[in-house]
């Protein structure tokens, strides 16, 4: 049995103020989600690059605070990582490519959506973009061959572009629905308040 949402007119003024603040926060995020996504990805890449620079210039303790959390998502093998200032980045080449390509996909999506909607791709296309990484990483994992820096960067980028192309338009559509719902609710409240005067 579905529970109907409480009528906003029945809310106390304090509860209504809280509901308005929550609506404002959700509306802000639903409007700026892509900038948050891009900023988060850029920060992840930036910190991964900052860690070796800190370590290479004598700030090993400070760099440890960056390397440790990245260890949760990456093997951090030196031979599979890019190096800056003589020290390896906080995550491997493939992870770098995945995150950096996701940031670039977000930037391109932000530019493209201003002109027209991107065509949606099917899940089969995403699998095709992911397949090179699965083959490269899988054959390396079972010891058939050793991948190269170029292949790790290329396959990680292809994977991220495919997933981004599939996911970003769906997220935009979902957040647009949230924006419309909140704006509609605000219009109803304003109309109700104007009618009560």
C-alpha positions as a printed NumPy array, in Angstrom:
array([[  0.   ,   0.   ,   0.   ],
       [  1.399,   3.392,  -1.047],
       [  1.613,   6.103,   1.596],
       [  0.619,   9.483,   0.224],
       [  3.068,  12.312,   1.002],
       [  1.921,  14.722,   3.637],
       [  0.214,  17.836,   2.273],
       [  2.683,  20.722,   2.494],
       [ -0.139,  22.959,   3.734],
       [ -0.443,  20.711,   6.804],
       [  3.2  ,  21.242,   7.75 ],
       [  4.127,  23.554,  10.568],
       [  6.052,  26.676,   9.526],
       [  9.248,  25.211,  10.958],
       [  8.783,  21.89 ,   9.143],
       [  7.995,  23.807,   5.954],
       [ 11.22 ,  25.814,   6.348],
       [ 13.205,  22.575,   6.725],
       [ 11.46 ,  21.093,   3.672],
       [ 12.299,  24.229,   1.688],
       [ 15.966,  24.01 ,   2.684],
       [ 16.115,  20.339,   1.694],
       [ 14.425,  21.15 ,  -1.623],
       [ 16.937,  23.944,  -2.221],
       [ 19.906,  21.65 ,  -1.5  ],
       [ 18.55 ,  18.874,  -3.732],
       [ 17.727,  21.384,  -6.486],
       [ 21.258,  22.811,  -6.283],
       [ 22.8  ,  19.349,  -6.613],
       [ 20.409,  18.339,  -9.403],
       [ 21.405,  21.523, -11.266],
       [ 25.167,  21.293, -10.641],
       [ 25.716,  17.499, -10.509],
       [ 27.934,  17.47 , -13.587],
       [ 30.235,  20.183, -12.224],
       [ 30.463,  18.209,  -8.954],
       [ 31.299,  15.032, -10.916],
       [ 33.981,  16.804, -12.976],
       [ 35.419,  18.549,  -9.915],
       [ 35.558,  15.307,  -7.951],
       [ 37.31 ,  13.461, -10.784],
       [ 39.784,  16.298, -11.286],
       [ 40.543,  16.264,  -7.55 ],
       [ 41.149,  12.492,  -7.621],
       [ 43.603,  12.879, -10.525],
       [ 45.206,  15.953,  -8.965],
       [ 45.831,  14.236,  -5.631],
       [ 47.219,  11.158,  -7.394],
       [ 49.735,  13.461,  -9.1  ],
       [ 50.415,  15.476,  -5.945],
       [ 51.456,  12.421,  -3.907],
       [ 54.675,  11.692,  -5.879],
       [ 55.538,  15.385,  -6.027],
       [ 55.258,  15.616,  -2.239],
       [ 57.286,  12.449,  -1.73 ],
       [ 59.933,  13.47 ,  -4.262],
       [ 60.439,  16.837,  -2.582],
       [ 60.862,  15.418,   0.921],
       [ 57.303,  15.438,   2.236],
       [ 56.972,  11.668,   2.569],
       [ 54.62 ,  11.813,   5.575],
       [ 52.211,  14.159,   3.793],
       [ 52.297,  11.971,   0.677],
       [ 51.402,   8.908,   2.762],
       [ 48.041,  10.49 ,   3.58 ],
       [ 47.304,  10.445,  -0.154],
       [ 48.807,   7.062,  -1.038],
       [ 46.93 ,   5.174,   1.702],
       [ 43.321,   5.881,   0.585],
       [ 44.262,   5.173,  -3.032],
       [ 45.482,   1.765,  -1.959],
       [ 41.839,   0.86 ,  -1.335],
       [ 41.086,   1.165,  -5.064],
       [ 44.418,   0.363,  -6.725],
       [ 47.252,  -2.176,  -6.467],
       [ 49.804,   0.692,  -6.765],
       [ 52.422,  -1.474,  -8.494],
       [ 55.339,   0.751,  -9.458],
       [ 55.944,  -0.974, -12.803],
       [ 52.339,  -0.261, -13.833],
       [ 52.25 ,   3.353, -12.689],
       [ 53.396,   6.629, -14.171],
       [ 56.118,   8.435, -12.226],
       [ 56.491,  12.109, -11.396],
       [ 59.581,  13.593,  -9.785],
       [ 61.046,  10.085,  -9.587],
       [ 58.084,   8.687,  -7.602],
       [ 55.046,   6.696,  -8.731],
       [ 51.596,   8.234,  -8.867],
       [ 49.059,   7.222,  -6.248],
       [ 47.277,   4.953,  -8.695],
       [ 48.191,   2.898, -11.762],
       [ 48.138,   3.866, -15.416],
       [ 44.809,   2.181, -16.133],
       [ 43.071,   3.814, -13.159],
       [ 44.532,   7.163, -14.188],
       [ 43.141,   6.686, -17.708],
       [ 39.716,   5.666, -16.388],
       [ 39.343,   8.686, -14.099],
       [ 40.931,  11.196, -16.484],
       [ 38.764,   9.987, -19.39 ],
       [ 35.685,  10.213, -17.138],
       [ 36.55 ,  13.846, -16.382],
       [ 37.065,  14.55 , -20.083],
       [ 33.787,  12.761, -20.934],
       [ 32.039,  14.957, -18.369],
       [ 33.523,  18.127, -19.878],
       [ 32.588,  17.044, -23.417],
       [ 29.086,  16.112, -22.267],
       [ 28.701,  19.533, -20.609],
       [ 29.649,  21.218, -23.903],
       [ 27.588,  18.881, -26.111],
       [ 24.38 ,  19.132, -24.108],
       [ 24.274,  22.883, -24.734],
       [ 23.792,  22.316, -28.46 ],
       [ 21.783,  19.114, -28.63 ],
       [ 21.051,  15.898, -26.829],
       [ 23.577,  13.129, -27.321],
       [ 22.248,   9.923, -28.824],
       [ 21.785,   7.204, -26.237],
       [ 23.861,   4.09 , -26.721],
       [ 22.823,   0.587, -25.773],
       [ 24.446,  -1.662, -23.241],
       [ 25.983,  -3.744, -26.045],
       [ 27.988,  -0.69 , -27.158],
       [ 29.208,  -0.177, -23.573],
       [ 30.371,  -3.795, -23.534],
       [ 32.231,  -3.199, -26.809],
       [ 34.021,  -0.212, -25.252],
       [ 34.835,  -2.271, -22.131],
       [ 35.951,  -5.422, -23.96 ],
       [ 39.476,  -4.214, -24.874],
       [ 40.197,  -3.474, -21.204],
       [ 38.791,  -6.844, -20.13 ],
       [ 40.977,  -8.647, -22.665],
       [ 44.092,  -6.606, -21.888],
       [ 43.688,  -6.816, -18.112],
       [ 42.448, -10.403, -18.135],
       [ 45.283, -11.811, -20.247],
       [ 47.768,  -9.932, -18.072],
       [ 46.126, -11.179, -14.878],
       [ 46.378, -14.865, -15.84 ],
       [ 49.974, -14.443, -17.006],
       [ 49.559, -14.872, -20.766],
       [ 51.269, -11.57 , -21.485],
       [ 52.319,  -8.266, -19.949],
       [ 50.411,  -5.172, -21.   ],
       [ 52.084,  -1.894, -21.925],
       [ 51.599,   1.646, -20.698],
       [ 50.008,   2.627, -24.005],
       [ 47.526,  -0.273, -23.871],
       [ 46.595,   0.395, -20.251],
       [ 45.962,   4.067, -21.002],
       [ 44.026,   3.316, -24.209],
       [ 41.839,   0.52 , -22.852],
       [ 41.109,   2.373, -19.606],
       [ 40.1  ,   5.454, -21.602],
       [ 37.853,   3.468, -23.952],
       [ 36.115,   1.835, -20.975],
       [ 35.476,   5.19 , -19.321],
       [ 34.242,   6.835, -22.534],
       [ 31.786,   3.983, -23.13 ],
       [ 30.442,   4.03 , -19.588],
       [ 30.277,   7.836, -19.59 ],
       [ 28.42 ,   7.966, -22.897],
       [ 25.917,   5.443, -21.532],
       [ 25.483,   6.839, -18.007],
       [ 25.752,  10.638, -18.326],
       [ 22.634,  11.159, -20.516],
       [ 20.613,   8.948, -18.146],
       [ 21.832,  10.918, -15.143],
       [ 20.987,  14.19 , -16.866],
       [ 17.485,  12.927, -17.626],
       [ 16.99 ,  11.774, -14.026],
       [ 18.259,  15.025, -12.54 ],
       [ 16.094,  17.027, -14.981],
       [ 13.035,  15.167, -13.628],
       [ 14.086,  16.015, -10.064],
       [ 14.552,  19.681, -11.015],
       [ 11.125,  19.803, -12.667],
       [  9.459,  18.143,  -9.673],
       [ 10.987,  20.547,  -7.142],
       [ 10.231,  23.606,  -9.27 ],
       [  6.656,  22.367,  -9.724],
       [  6.287,  21.914,  -5.976],
       [  7.576,  25.449,  -5.408],
       [  5.074,  26.869,  -7.895],
       [  2.231,  25.067,  -6.114],
       [  3.394,  26.452,  -2.766],
       [  3.623,  29.975,  -4.142],
       [  0.177,  29.69 ,  -5.722],
       [ -1.205,  28.382,  -2.416],
       [  0.422,  31.215,  -0.474],
       [ -0.892,  33.81 ,  -2.953],
       [ -4.39 ,  32.307,  -2.755],
       [ -4.343,  32.429,   1.033],
       [ -3.686,  36.187,   1.007]])
